[in-house]
């Protein structure tokens, strides 16, 4: 039943579409084919959509009706079918006839529409061909006309240029002739002036030669005099240098005597050691000729003072200078002769001498707790220190057995630098309590400073508010005086008896 109703609805929709199409054909047969096709397509789409919508709604309604009235329809279905068969058959027959008629009319309309479209397309093609042919003929005529005009213009331009070139050739020939005449005249003038200039130059050269000869003579005499004076001064300097060389030779001899004298050599090492201590330490940080054993007359040359812990006494580091000159010179001479046996013998003698020095220092100057448990033996030259270090195991043996550390000038400088840093660290530790007290005072003062800043902030806020109120009153007075005429500056100053302001330049000059 639902399918039959849907088919009937679709048939009615199709009939309506066909009638609409026939009506449109009658009303707009003279219209354009393209618009007709669009209209037909639009009506067909609309009809199809309406038919689909109507069929969908019909199916839904029928489904609801069937579900709601299933019992009553079942009872009356038999009688209703017999009653509906004849109308449905009549409607089907009618629909078949209408569909056949509509199909025939649609075929005839489509043929008519195709013939109309083909005729219009043929007419449009003929019109386009005629328009293209007319346009091509017009363009061909325009191109021919332009070519003729261009040829005539180029010919006229060529004739004009040819005439101008002829005129220019005549002008160039005239100018060449004039240039030749002017060149001849210029050549004559230049030659005359060159002759005159040559004569003037010859006269001036003679004068310059005479002047140069006179100046050379005077300069030569002056230079010779100065050279003789310089030679005389240099001879005097040579005599002075000879005197200084004699003095230097005397000093070298004195130095040799110093180095060969045992007591003097010891004094020289002591002086060098004192200079190093004076360079790196403060005077109160070391002692000279310090007594390290109570009741003993032995004095160590220098001792570095180390502060004790808490209330303990200070601790001394003994430093003694030794210079085994003869043993070292024998080693150097043997090395220069390349005598291996002599070198070994001299090195062994130097090692024995250094061991004896270290033993003497250990016995005389190491006295804990008054001193440290080690001492320093200072060798005054780097070469001597290097030769001692070359002896295998000597440095460690002296530290282990004699508790003596060897040091050259560079090594002792490094040790004294380390001592200096240690003294500074101790001074910082001692003054740390003072620093904390100062920081506490600064903290208290900073709190007072914060209070002063708060007071200043309040005063500045009050001053700012006063300035704002003054600005408000000034703007109010300005608005009140807006209609009053303004006087020139000088006249206003004279009227109000105001002091004249100095100009910026005058003020700067006055300041300068």
FIVO-9531 format. One record per residue (C-alpha): residue in one letter; x, y, z. Coordinates in Angstrom, 1 decimal, padded with zeros to 4 digits. Layout:
# FIVO-9531
atom aa:A east:X north:Y up:Z
...
This chain:
# FIVO-9531
atom aa:X east:000.0 north:000.0 up:000.0
atom aa:X east:002.8 north:002.5 up:001.0
atom aa:X east:004.7 north:001.7 up:-002.2
atom aa:X east:001.6 north:002.3 up:-004.3
atom aa:X east:001.0 north:005.6 up:-002.6
atom aa:X east:004.6 north:006.6 up:-003.1
atom aa:X east:004.4 north:005.7 up:-006.8
atom aa:X east:001.2 north:007.7 up:-007.1
atom aa:X east:002.8 north:010.8 up:-005.4
atom aa:X east:005.8 north:010.5 up:-007.7
atom aa:X east:003.5 north:010.3 up:-010.7
atom aa:X east:001.6 north:013.3 up:-009.6
atom aa:X east:004.9 north:015.2 up:-009.1
atom aa:X east:006.1 north:014.2 up:-012.5
atom aa:X east:002.8 north:015.3 up:-014.1
atom aa:X east:003.2 north:018.6 up:-012.4
atom aa:X east:006.7 north:019.0 up:-013.7
atom aa:X east:005.6 north:018.1 up:-017.2
atom aa:X east:002.8 north:020.6 up:-017.1
atom aa:X east:005.1 north:023.3 up:-015.7
atom aa:X east:007.6 north:022.5 up:-018.5
atom aa:X east:004.8 north:022.8 up:-021.1
atom aa:X east:003.6 north:026.0 up:-019.6
atom aa:X east:007.2 north:027.4 up:-019.7
atom aa:X east:007.5 north:026.3 up:-023.3
atom aa:X east:004.4 north:028.2 up:-024.2
atom aa:X east:005.4 north:031.3 up:-022.2
atom aa:X east:009.1 north:031.6 up:-023.1
atom aa:X east:009.6 north:029.8 up:-026.5
atom aa:X east:011.2 north:033.0 up:-027.9
atom aa:X east:013.9 north:033.0 up:-025.0
atom aa:X east:017.5 north:032.0 up:-025.2
atom aa:X east:018.3 north:028.3 up:-025.4
atom aa:X east:020.8 north:028.5 up:-022.5
atom aa:X east:018.3 north:030.1 up:-020.2
atom aa:X east:015.7 north:027.5 up:-021.2
atom aa:X east:018.0 north:024.6 up:-020.4
atom aa:X east:019.0 north:026.1 up:-017.0
atom aa:X east:015.3 north:026.6 up:-016.2
atom aa:X east:014.4 north:023.1 up:-017.2
atom aa:X east:017.2 north:021.7 up:-015.1
atom aa:X east:016.2 north:023.8 up:-012.1
atom aa:X east:012.5 north:022.8 up:-012.4
atom aa:X east:013.5 north:019.2 up:-012.8
atom aa:X east:015.7 north:019.3 up:-009.7
atom aa:X east:013.0 north:021.1 up:-007.7
atom aa:X east:010.4 north:018.6 up:-008.8
atom aa:X east:012.6 north:015.7 up:-007.9
atom aa:X east:013.4 north:017.2 up:-004.5
atom aa:X east:009.7 north:017.8 up:-003.9
atom aa:X east:008.8 north:014.3 up:-004.9
atom aa:X east:011.5 north:012.8 up:-002.7
atom aa:X east:010.4 north:014.9 up:000.2
atom aa:X east:006.7 north:014.1 up:-000.4
atom aa:X east:007.4 north:010.4 up:-000.7
atom aa:X east:009.6 north:010.5 up:002.5
atom aa:X east:006.8 north:012.2 up:004.4
atom aa:X east:004.2 north:009.9 up:002.9
atom aa:X east:006.2 north:006.8 up:003.9
atom aa:X east:006.6 north:008.1 up:007.4
atom aa:X east:002.9 north:008.9 up:007.8
atom aa:X east:001.9 north:005.6 up:006.4
atom aa:X east:004.3 north:003.7 up:008.7
atom aa:X east:002.9 north:005.5 up:011.7
atom aa:X east:-000.7 north:004.9 up:010.5
atom aa:X east:000.0 north:001.2 up:009.9
atom aa:X east:001.6 north:000.8 up:013.3
atom aa:X east:-001.3 north:002.7 up:015.0
atom aa:X east:-004.2 north:001.1 up:013.2
atom aa:X east:-002.8 north:-002.3 up:012.4
atom aa:X east:-005.8 north:-004.2 up:014.0
atom aa:X east:-008.5 north:-002.1 up:012.3
atom aa:X east:-006.8 north:-002.2 up:009.0
atom aa:X east:-006.5 north:-006.0 up:009.2
atom aa:X east:-010.2 north:-006.3 up:009.8
atom aa:X east:-011.2 north:-003.9 up:007.0
atom aa:X east:-008.4 north:-004.8 up:004.6
atom aa:X east:-010.3 north:-007.4 up:002.6
atom aa:X east:-013.3 north:-005.2 up:001.9
atom aa:X east:-011.1 north:-002.2 up:001.2
atom aa:X east:-009.0 north:-004.1 up:-001.3
atom aa:X east:-012.0 north:-005.0 up:-003.3
atom aa:X east:-013.3 north:-001.5 up:-003.3
atom aa:X east:-009.9 north:000.0 up:-004.1
atom aa:X east:-008.9 north:-002.3 up:-006.9
atom aa:X east:-011.2 north:-000.7 up:-009.5
atom aa:X east:-010.2 north:003.0 up:-008.6
atom aa:X east:-006.5 north:002.0 up:-008.5
atom aa:X east:-006.8 north:000.2 up:-011.8
atom aa:X east:-008.4 north:003.3 up:-013.3
atom aa:X east:-005.8 north:005.5 up:-011.8
atom aa:X east:-003.0 north:003.3 up:-013.1
atom aa:X east:-004.5 north:003.3 up:-016.5
atom aa:X east:-004.9 north:007.0 up:-016.4
atom aa:X east:-001.3 north:007.4 up:-015.2
atom aa:X east:000.0 north:005.2 up:-018.0
atom aa:X east:-001.8 north:007.2 up:-020.6
atom aa:X east:-000.6 north:010.5 up:-019.0
atom aa:X east:002.9 north:009.2 up:-018.8
atom aa:X east:002.9 north:008.1 up:-022.5
atom aa:X east:001.5 north:011.4 up:-023.5
atom aa:X east:004.0 north:013.3 up:-021.4
atom aa:X east:006.9 north:011.2 up:-022.8
atom aa:X east:005.8 north:012.0 up:-026.4
atom aa:X east:005.5 north:015.7 up:-025.6
atom aa:X east:008.9 north:015.7 up:-023.9
atom aa:X east:010.5 north:014.0 up:-026.9
atom aa:X east:008.9 north:016.6 up:-029.2
atom aa:X east:010.0 north:019.4 up:-026.9
atom aa:X east:013.5 north:018.1 up:-026.7
atom aa:X east:013.7 north:017.8 up:-030.5
atom aa:X east:012.3 north:021.3 up:-030.9
atom aa:X east:014.8 north:022.6 up:-028.3
atom aa:X east:017.7 north:020.9 up:-030.0
atom aa:X east:016.7 north:022.3 up:-033.4
atom aa:X east:016.4 north:025.8 up:-031.9
atom aa:X east:019.8 north:025.6 up:-030.1
atom aa:X east:021.5 north:024.3 up:-033.2
atom aa:X east:020.0 north:027.1 up:-035.3
atom aa:X east:021.1 north:029.7 up:-032.9
atom aa:X east:024.6 north:028.2 up:-032.6
atom aa:X east:024.9 north:028.2 up:-036.4
atom aa:X east:023.7 north:031.8 up:-036.6
atom aa:X east:026.2 north:032.8 up:-033.8
atom aa:X east:029.0 north:030.9 up:-035.6
atom aa:X east:028.3 north:032.7 up:-038.9
atom aa:X east:028.1 north:036.1 up:-037.1
atom aa:X east:031.5 north:035.3 up:-035.4
atom aa:X east:033.1 north:034.3 up:-038.7
atom aa:X east:031.9 north:037.5 up:-040.3
atom aa:X east:033.1 north:039.6 up:-037.4
atom aa:X east:036.5 north:037.9 up:-037.4
atom aa:X east:036.8 north:038.4 up:-041.2
atom aa:X east:035.9 north:042.1 up:-040.9
atom aa:X east:038.4 north:042.5 up:-038.0
atom aa:X east:041.1 north:040.8 up:-040.0
atom aa:X east:040.5 north:043.0 up:-043.0
atom aa:X east:040.5 north:046.1 up:-040.7
atom aa:X east:043.8 north:045.1 up:-039.0
atom aa:X east:045.4 north:044.3 up:-042.4
atom aa:X east:044.4 north:047.8 up:-043.6
atom aa:X east:045.8 north:049.4 up:-040.5
atom aa:X east:049.0 north:047.5 up:-040.7
atom aa:X east:049.5 north:048.5 up:-044.3
atom aa:X east:048.8 north:052.1 up:-043.5
atom aa:X east:051.2 north:052.1 up:-040.5
atom aa:X east:053.9 north:050.5 up:-042.7
atom aa:X east:053.5 north:053.2 up:-045.3
atom aa:X east:053.6 north:056.0 up:-042.7
atom aa:X east:056.7 north:054.4 up:-041.0
atom aa:X east:058.5 north:054.1 up:-044.4
atom aa:X east:057.7 north:057.7 up:-045.2
atom aa:X east:058.9 north:058.9 up:-041.8
atom aa:X east:062.1 north:056.9 up:-042.0
atom aa:X east:062.9 north:058.3 up:-045.4
atom aa:X east:062.3 north:061.8 up:-044.2
atom aa:X east:064.4 north:061.2 up:-041.2
atom aa:X east:067.3 north:059.8 up:-043.3
atom aa:X east:067.1 north:062.8 up:-045.7
atom aa:X east:067.3 north:065.1 up:-042.7
atom aa:X east:070.2 north:063.3 up:-041.2
atom aa:X east:072.1 north:063.2 up:-044.5
atom aa:X east:071.6 north:067.0 up:-044.9
atom aa:X east:072.8 north:067.6 up:-041.3
atom aa:X east:075.9 north:065.4 up:-041.9
atom aa:X east:076.7 north:067.5 up:-044.9
atom aa:X east:076.4 north:070.7 up:-042.9
atom aa:X east:078.5 north:069.2 up:-040.1
atom aa:X east:081.3 north:068.2 up:-042.6
atom aa:X east:081.4 north:071.8 up:-043.8
atom aa:X east:081.6 north:073.1 up:-040.3
atom aa:X east:084.3 north:070.6 up:-039.3
atom aa:X east:086.4 north:071.6 up:-042.3
atom aa:X east:086.0 north:075.3 up:-041.4
atom aa:X east:086.9 north:074.5 up:-037.8
atom aa:X east:090.0 north:072.5 up:-038.8
atom aa:X east:091.3 north:075.4 up:-040.9
atom aa:X east:090.7 north:077.8 up:-038.0
atom aa:X east:092.4 north:075.3 up:-035.6
atom aa:X east:095.4 north:075.1 up:-037.9
atom aa:X east:095.8 north:078.9 up:-038.0
atom aa:X east:095.3 north:079.2 up:-034.3
atom aa:X east:097.9 north:076.4 up:-033.7
atom aa:X east:100.5 north:078.2 up:-035.8
atom aa:X east:099.9 north:081.4 up:-033.9
atom aa:X east:100.0 north:079.5 up:-030.6
atom aa:X east:103.2 north:077.7 up:-031.6
atom aa:X east:104.9 north:081.0 up:-032.4
atom aa:X east:103.7 north:082.6 up:-029.1
atom aa:X east:104.8 north:079.5 up:-027.1
atom aa:X east:108.3 north:079.4 up:-028.7
atom aa:X east:108.8 north:083.1 up:-028.0
atom aa:X east:107.8 north:082.6 up:-024.4
atom aa:X east:109.9 north:079.5 up:-024.0
atom aa:X east:113.0 north:081.3 up:-025.3
atom aa:X east:112.4 north:084.1 up:-022.8
atom aa:X east:111.8 north:081.6 up:-020.1
atom aa:X east:115.0 north:079.8 up:-021.0
atom aa:X east:117.0 north:083.0 up:-020.7
atom aa:X east:115.4 north:083.8 up:-017.4
atom aa:X east:116.1 north:080.3 up:-016.1
atom aa:X east:119.7 north:080.5 up:-017.2
atom aa:X east:120.2 north:083.8 up:-015.3
atom aa:X east:118.4 north:082.4 up:-012.2
atom aa:X east:120.5 north:079.2 up:-012.4
atom aa:X east:123.7 north:081.2 up:-012.4
atom aa:X east:122.5 north:083.2 up:-009.4
atom aa:X east:121.4 north:080.0 up:-007.6
atom aa:X east:124.8 north:078.3 up:-008.4
atom aa:X east:126.6 north:081.3 up:-006.9
atom aa:X east:124.4 north:081.3 up:-003.9
atom aa:X east:124.7 north:077.5 up:-003.4
atom aa:X east:128.5 north:077.7 up:-003.7
atom aa:X east:128.6 north:080.4 up:-001.0
atom aa:X east:126.3 north:078.4 up:001.2
atom aa:X east:128.2 north:075.2 up:000.6
atom aa:X east:131.4 north:076.9 up:001.6
atom aa:X east:130.0 north:078.3 up:004.8
atom aa:X east:128.2 north:075.0 up:005.6
atom aa:X east:131.3 north:073.0 up:005.0
atom aa:X east:133.4 north:075.2 up:007.2
atom aa:X east:130.7 north:075.0 up:010.0
atom aa:X east:130.4 north:071.2 up:009.6
atom aa:X east:134.1 north:070.7 up:009.8
atom aa:X east:134.3 north:072.8 up:012.9
atom aa:X east:131.4 north:070.8 up:014.5
atom aa:X east:133.0 north:067.5 up:013.4
atom aa:X east:136.3 north:068.4 up:015.0
atom aa:X east:134.4 north:069.4 up:018.2
atom aa:X east:132.5 north:066.1 up:018.1
atom aa:X east:135.7 north:064.1 up:017.7
atom aa:X east:137.3 north:066.0 up:020.6
atom aa:X east:134.2 north:065.2 up:022.8
atom aa:X east:134.4 north:061.6 up:021.8
atom aa:X east:138.0 north:061.4 up:022.6
atom aa:X east:137.2 north:062.9 up:026.0
atom aa:X east:134.5 north:060.3 up:026.5
atom aa:X east:137.0 north:057.6 up:025.5
atom aa:X east:139.4 north:058.8 up:028.2
atom aa:X east:136.5 north:058.8 up:030.7
atom aa:X east:135.5 north:055.3 up:029.6
atom aa:X east:139.1 north:054.1 up:030.1
atom aa:X east:139.0 north:055.4 up:033.6
atom aa:X east:135.7 north:053.7 up:034.2
atom aa:X east:137.1 north:050.4 up:032.8
atom aa:X east:140.0 north:050.7 up:035.2
atom aa:X east:137.6 north:051.3 up:038.0
atom aa:X east:135.5 north:048.3 up:036.8
atom aa:X east:138.6 north:046.1 up:036.7
atom aa:X east:139.4 north:047.1 up:040.3
atom aa:X east:135.8 north:046.2 up:041.2
atom aa:X east:136.1 north:042.8 up:039.5
atom aa:X east:139.3 north:042.2 up:041.4
atom aa:X east:137.5 north:043.1 up:044.6
atom aa:X east:134.6 north:040.8 up:043.7
atom aa:X east:137.0 north:038.0 up:043.0
atom aa:X east:138.7 north:038.5 up:046.4
atom aa:X east:135.2 north:038.5 up:047.9
atom aa:X east:134.3 north:035.3 up:046.3
atom aa:X east:137.6 north:033.6 up:047.2
atom aa:X east:137.3 north:034.7 up:050.9
atom aa:X east:135.2 north:032.3 up:052.8
atom aa:X east:133.9 north:034.9 up:055.3
atom aa:X east:133.1 north:037.4 up:052.6
atom aa:X east:131.3 north:034.8 up:050.5
atom aa:X east:129.2 north:034.0 up:053.5
atom aa:X east:128.4 north:037.7 up:054.0
atom aa:X east:127.4 north:038.0 up:050.3
atom aa:X east:124.9 north:035.1 up:050.6
atom aa:X east:123.6 north:036.6 up:053.8
atom aa:X east:123.1 north:039.9 up:052.1
atom aa:X east:121.2 north:038.3 up:049.2
atom aa:X east:119.0 north:036.4 up:051.7
atom aa:X east:118.3 north:039.6 up:053.6
atom aa:X east:117.3 north:041.3 up:050.4
atom aa:X east:114.8 north:038.6 up:049.5
atom aa:X east:113.3 north:038.6 up:053.0
atom aa:X east:113.0 north:042.4 up:052.9
atom aa:X east:111.3 north:042.2 up:049.4
atom aa:X east:108.6 north:039.7 up:050.4
atom aa:X east:108.1 north:040.2 up:054.2
atom aa:X east:107.5 north:043.0 up:056.6
atom aa:X east:110.3 north:043.9 up:059.1
atom aa:X east:108.3 north:042.5 up:062.0
atom aa:X east:107.7 north:039.2 up:060.2
atom aa:X east:111.3 north:038.0 up:060.4
atom aa:X east:114.4 north:038.2 up:062.7
atom aa:X east:118.0 north:038.8 up:061.9
atom aa:X east:120.7 north:036.9 up:063.9
atom aa:X east:118.0 north:035.2 up:065.9
atom aa:X east:118.8 north:033.1 up:069.0
atom aa:X east:117.0 north:029.8 up:068.7
atom aa:X east:118.4 north:028.0 up:071.7
atom aa:X east:118.4 north:029.4 up:075.3
atom aa:X east:121.8 north:029.7 up:076.9
atom aa:X east:123.6 north:029.2 up:073.5
atom aa:X east:125.7 north:031.8 up:071.6
atom aa:X east:124.7 north:030.4 up:068.2
atom aa:X east:122.7 north:032.8 up:066.1
atom aa:X east:120.9 north:031.9 up:062.9
atom aa:X east:121.3 north:034.4 up:060.1
atom aa:X east:117.5 north:034.9 up:059.6
atom aa:X east:114.4 north:033.4 up:061.1
atom aa:X east:110.8 north:033.9 up:059.9
atom aa:X east:108.3 north:034.6 up:062.7
atom aa:X east:105.1 north:032.5 up:062.6
atom aa:X east:102.4 north:033.4 up:065.2
atom aa:X east:101.4 north:030.7 up:067.6
atom aa:X east:097.9 north:029.3 up:068.3
atom aa:X east:095.9 north:031.3 up:070.9
atom aa:X east:098.3 north:032.3 up:073.7
atom aa:X east:101.2 north:030.2 up:072.6
atom aa:X east:104.5 north:031.8 up:071.7
atom aa:X east:105.6 north:032.5 up:068.2
atom aa:X east:107.5 north:029.8 up:066.2
atom aa:X east:110.7 north:030.6 up:064.2
atom aa:X east:111.7 north:029.1 up:060.9
atom aa:X east:115.5 north:029.1 up:060.7
atom aa:X east:117.0 north:030.1 up:057.3
atom aa:X east:120.8 north:030.0 up:056.8
atom aa:X east:122.9 north:030.9 up:053.7
atom aa:X east:125.8 north:028.8 up:052.5
atom aa:X east:128.1 north:029.1 up:049.4
atom aa:X east:130.5 north:026.3 up:048.7
atom aa:X east:132.5 north:028.3 up:046.1
atom aa:X east:135.6 north:026.1 up:045.7
atom aa:X east:133.7 north:022.9 up:045.3
atom aa:X east:131.4 north:024.4 up:042.7
atom aa:X east:134.3 north:026.0 up:040.7
atom aa:X east:136.1 north:022.6 up:040.6
atom aa:X east:133.0 north:021.0 up:039.3
atom aa:X east:132.5 north:023.7 up:036.6
atom aa:X east:136.2 north:023.5 up:035.5
atom aa:X east:136.0 north:019.7 up:035.3
atom aa:X east:132.8 north:020.0 up:033.1
atom aa:X east:134.5 north:022.5 up:030.8
atom aa:X east:137.5 north:020.1 up:030.3
atom aa:X east:135.0 north:017.3 up:029.7
atom aa:X east:136.8 north:015.2 up:032.3
atom aa:X east:134.2 north:012.7 up:033.5
atom aa:X east:136.3 north:011.4 up:036.4
atom aa:X east:137.0 north:014.9 up:037.6
atom aa:X east:133.4 north:015.8 up:037.3
atom aa:X east:132.2 north:012.9 up:039.3
atom aa:X east:134.9 north:013.6 up:042.0
atom aa:X east:134.0 north:017.3 up:042.2
atom aa:X east:130.2 north:016.5 up:042.3
atom aa:X east:130.8 north:014.0 up:045.2
atom aa:X east:132.9 north:016.6 up:047.1
atom aa:X east:130.1 north:019.2 up:046.5
atom aa:X east:127.5 north:016.7 up:047.8
atom aa:X east:129.6 north:016.0 up:050.9
atom aa:X east:130.0 north:019.7 up:051.6
atom aa:X east:126.2 north:020.3 up:051.3
atom aa:X east:125.5 north:017.4 up:053.6
atom aa:X east:127.9 north:018.9 up:056.2
atom aa:X east:126.2 north:022.3 up:055.9
atom aa:X east:122.8 north:020.7 up:056.4
atom aa:X east:124.0 north:018.7 up:059.4
atom aa:X east:125.4 north:021.9 up:061.0
atom aa:X east:122.2 north:023.7 up:060.4
atom aa:X east:120.1 north:020.8 up:061.8
atom aa:X east:122.2 north:020.6 up:065.0
atom aa:X east:122.6 north:024.3 up:065.7
atom aa:X east:119.3 north:025.9 up:064.6
atom aa:X east:116.5 north:023.3 up:064.9
atom aa:X east:115.0 north:023.5 up:068.4
atom aa:X east:111.2 north:022.7 up:068.6
atom aa:X east:108.9 north:024.1 up:069.9
atom aa:X east:110.8 north:027.4 up:069.8
atom aa:X east:111.5 north:026.7 up:066.1
atom aa:X east:109.9 north:024.6 up:063.4
atom aa:X east:110.9 north:021.0 up:063.1
atom aa:X east:112.8 north:021.8 up:059.9
atom aa:X east:115.1 north:024.6 up:058.6
atom aa:X east:116.0 north:026.1 up:055.2
atom aa:X east:119.5 north:026.0 up:053.7
atom aa:X east:119.7 north:028.9 up:051.1
atom aa:X east:122.1 north:028.5 up:048.2
atom aa:X east:122.6 north:032.0 up:046.7
atom aa:X east:122.9 north:031.0 up:043.0
atom aa:X east:120.5 north:029.1 up:040.7
atom aa:X east:123.4 north:027.2 up:039.0
atom aa:X east:124.7 north:025.9 up:042.4
atom aa:X east:121.1 north:024.9 up:043.4
atom aa:X east:120.6 north:023.1 up:040.1
atom aa:X east:123.9 north:021.1 up:040.5
atom aa:X east:122.8 north:020.1 up:044.0
atom aa:X east:119.4 north:019.0 up:042.8
atom aa:X east:121.0 north:016.9 up:040.0
atom aa:X east:122.6 north:014.6 up:042.7
atom aa:X east:120.1 north:011.7 up:042.9
atom aa:X east:118.3 north:011.4 up:046.2
atom aa:X east:120.3 north:014.2 up:047.9
atom aa:X east:117.3 north:016.6 up:048.3
atom aa:X east:115.1 north:013.9 up:049.9
atom aa:X east:117.9 north:012.6 up:052.1
atom aa:X east:118.5 north:016.0 up:053.6
atom aa:X east:114.8 north:016.4 up:054.3
atom aa:X east:114.6 north:012.9 up:055.8
atom aa:X east:117.8 north:012.8 up:057.9
atom aa:X east:118.6 north:016.4 up:058.7
atom aa:X east:115.2 north:017.9 up:058.3
atom aa:X east:116.7 north:020.6 up:056.1
atom aa:X east:115.1 north:021.9 up:052.9
atom aa:X east:117.4 north:023.3 up:050.1
atom aa:X east:116.3 north:026.5 up:048.4
atom aa:X east:117.7 north:028.6 up:045.6
atom aa:X east:116.7 north:032.3 up:045.0
atom aa:X east:113.6 north:031.3 up:042.9
atom aa:X east:112.5 north:028.6 up:045.3
atom aa:X east:112.9 north:030.8 up:048.3
atom aa:X east:111.0 north:033.5 up:046.6
atom aa:X east:108.1 north:031.1 up:046.1
atom aa:X east:108.2 north:030.0 up:049.7
atom aa:X east:108.3 north:033.6 up:051.0
atom aa:X east:105.3 north:034.5 up:048.7
atom aa:X east:103.4 north:031.6 up:050.3
atom aa:X east:104.4 north:032.8 up:053.8
atom aa:X east:103.2 north:036.3 up:052.9
atom aa:X east:099.8 north:034.9 up:051.9
atom aa:X east:099.6 north:033.0 up:055.1
atom aa:X east:100.4 north:036.1 up:057.2
atom aa:X east:097.6 north:037.9 up:055.3
atom aa:X east:095.1 north:035.1 up:056.0
atom aa:X east:096.0 north:035.2 up:059.7
atom aa:X east:095.6 north:038.9 up:059.8
atom aa:X east:092.2 north:038.6 up:058.2
atom aa:X east:091.2 north:035.9 up:060.8
atom aa:X east:092.3 north:038.1 up:063.7
atom aa:X east:090.3 north:041.1 up:062.4
atom aa:X east:087.2 north:039.1 up:061.5
atom aa:X east:085.6 north:040.0 up:064.9
atom aa:X east:086.3 north:043.7 up:064.2
atom aa:X east:084.6 north:043.2 up:060.8
atom aa:X east:081.5 north:041.7 up:062.4
atom aa:X east:081.3 north:044.6 up:064.9
atom aa:X east:081.6 north:047.1 up:062.0
atom aa:X east:078.9 north:045.2 up:060.1
atom aa:X east:076.6 north:045.4 up:063.2
atom aa:X east:077.2 north:049.2 up:063.5
atom aa:X east:076.5 north:049.5 up:059.8
atom aa:X east:073.3 north:047.5 up:060.2
atom aa:X east:072.1 north:049.8 up:063.0
atom aa:X east:073.0 north:052.9 up:061.0
atom aa:X east:071.2 north:051.4 up:058.0
atom aa:X east:068.0 north:051.0 up:060.0
atom aa:X east:068.3 north:054.7 up:061.0
atom aa:X east:068.9 north:055.5 up:057.3
atom aa:X east:065.7 north:053.7 up:056.4
atom aa:X east:063.7 north:055.8 up:058.9
atom aa:X east:065.3 north:059.0 up:057.4
atom aa:X east:064.4 north:057.7 up:053.9
atom aa:X east:060.7 north:057.2 up:055.0
atom aa:X east:060.6 north:060.7 up:056.5
atom aa:X east:062.1 north:062.1 up:053.3
atom aa:X east:059.5 north:060.1 up:051.3
atom aa:X east:056.6 north:061.6 up:053.3
atom aa:X east:058.0 north:065.2 up:052.9
atom aa:X east:058.5 north:064.7 up:049.2
atom aa:X east:054.9 north:063.4 up:048.9
atom aa:X east:053.7 north:066.5 up:050.8
atom aa:X east:055.8 north:068.7 up:048.5
atom aa:X east:054.4 north:066.9 up:045.4
atom aa:X east:050.8 north:067.5 up:046.6
atom aa:X east:051.5 north:071.2 up:047.3
atom aa:X east:053.0 north:071.5 up:043.7
atom aa:X east:049.9 north:069.8 up:042.3
atom aa:X east:047.6 north:072.2 up:044.2
atom aa:X east:049.7 north:075.1 up:043.0
atom aa:X east:049.4 north:073.9 up:039.4
atom aa:X east:045.6 north:073.6 up:039.8
atom aa:X east:045.4 north:077.2 up:041.0
atom aa:X east:047.7 north:078.3 up:038.2
atom aa:X east:045.5 north:076.7 up:035.6
atom aa:X east:042.4 north:078.2 up:037.2
atom aa:X east:044.0 north:081.7 up:037.1
atom aa:X east:045.1 north:081.1 up:033.5
atom aa:X east:041.5 north:080.2 up:032.5
atom aa:X east:040.2 north:083.4 up:034.3
atom aa:X east:042.8 north:085.6 up:032.5
atom aa:X east:042.3 north:083.9 up:029.1
atom aa:X east:040.4 north:087.0 up:027.7
atom aa:X east:042.9 north:089.5 up:029.1
atom aa:X east:045.3 north:091.0 up:026.5
atom aa:X east:048.9 north:089.9 up:026.9
atom aa:X east:051.6 north:092.6 up:027.2
atom aa:X east:055.1 north:092.3 up:025.7
atom aa:X east:057.8 north:090.8 up:028.0
atom aa:X east:059.8 north:094.0 up:028.5
atom aa:X east:056.7 north:096.1 up:029.2
atom aa:X east:055.4 north:093.5 up:031.6
atom aa:X east:058.7 north:093.4 up:033.5
atom aa:X east:058.8 north:097.2 up:033.7
atom aa:X east:055.2 north:097.4 up:034.9
atom aa:X east:055.7 north:094.7 up:037.6
atom aa:X east:059.2 north:095.9 up:038.5
atom aa:X east:060.7 north:092.5 up:037.9
atom aa:X east:064.5 north:092.0 up:037.6
atom aa:X east:065.6 north:091.5 up:034.0
atom aa:X east:066.7 north:087.9 up:033.2
atom aa:X east:070.2 north:087.5 up:031.7
atom aa:X east:070.5 north:086.0 up:028.2
atom aa:X east:071.9 north:082.5 up:028.0
atom aa:X east:075.0 north:083.7 up:026.2
atom aa:X east:075.6 north:086.5 up:028.7
atom aa:X east:075.2 north:084.0 up:031.6
atom aa:X east:077.7 north:081.6 up:030.0
atom aa:X east:080.2 north:084.4 up:029.5
atom aa:X east:079.7 north:085.6 up:033.0
atom aa:X east:080.2 north:082.0 up:034.3
atom aa:X east:083.4 north:081.7 up:032.2
